Amino acid sequence: MFGFRLPHRCRGRAMLGAAMVLGATIGADAAQSSVPYVPTPQEVVERMLEMAKVGPHDYLIDLGSGDGRIVVTAAKKRGARGFGVDLNPVRIKESIENAAKAGVSDRVAFHQRDLFDTDLSDATVITMYLLPSVNLDLRPKLLQLKPGTRLVSHDFSMDDWKPDASADMDVKEKYGSAPGTSSIYFWIVPAQVAGAWQWQLTVSGRPQAYELMLEQKFQMISGTVRVGGQSVKLENARLSGDQISFSFSAEIGGSRVRHEFSGRVAGSGIGGTASLAGSRTQGQFEWSAARGAR
């Protein structure tokens, strides 16, 4: 975690936590003093970028970028572009120098800026090393990003927004020369799918109307489908970014039909494929659903 402005309501506890946990640089408007910052160990940087599968088509934004090592490494080793933000002008100067030394100044930038006021909409990947309270203050903004945006946090999670993946690794020099264990948390921003969805499919030669009711808590989804006068629970419901899949079995026209759906969420629609298997129907079909009344 590096320099940034803390929201007024959490400055006291976050500053105490920073001094005790990280010894991070705190922005001048949060306090008129600072303590030495702790950079993310390079091996942790490498693992964070690996977990996020950062590549040449990515635009990475590092929140609290310190000496710029995450952005510089993403550009030099993985061909990504992006920028870092930090309130400490010394760290910004150092980051610009490090980018020049690595030969990636044309692919990266660093800004002395408040991370809470930073536009994140261009990011495909966001990295951070922030206190839990700051992660939670950022969470609503992160959840509004484009579905599929990848988030990676060093050491601190997002409370009840459980990560899609996580890893622990031993680090030889975590706090200066002292060893420690680093935790890495990875999320994919989920599409907003809660509510009603409707579509039609032809089953055994007859059109059938379907109504799906989805409940959502972050990337976790569940729900029911109403078809043929009955309501059945979803099975294997999954949401990863804008990719959704689920299955169920229902009696249609006196025959039990297994349904498997997969598709991509795009605003008020879902498009993909549906596989049906029953004694009277068999096959894969194009499928599209539209939002119904909530």
Secondary structure, DSSP 8 states (H G I E B T S, - for coil): -------GGGHHHHHHHIIIII-----TTT-S---------HHHHHHHHHHTT--TT-EEEEES-TTSHHHHHHHHHH--EEEEEES-HHHHHHHHHHHHHHT-TTTEEEEE--GGG---TT-SEEEE---HHHHHHHHHHHHTS-TT-EEEEES---TTS--SEEEEEEEEEEETTEEEEEEEEEEE------EEEEEEEEETTEEEEEEEEEEEETTEEEEEEEETTEEEE-EEEEEETTEEEEEEEEEETTEEEEEEEEEEEETTEEEEEEEEEESS-EEEEEEEEEE---
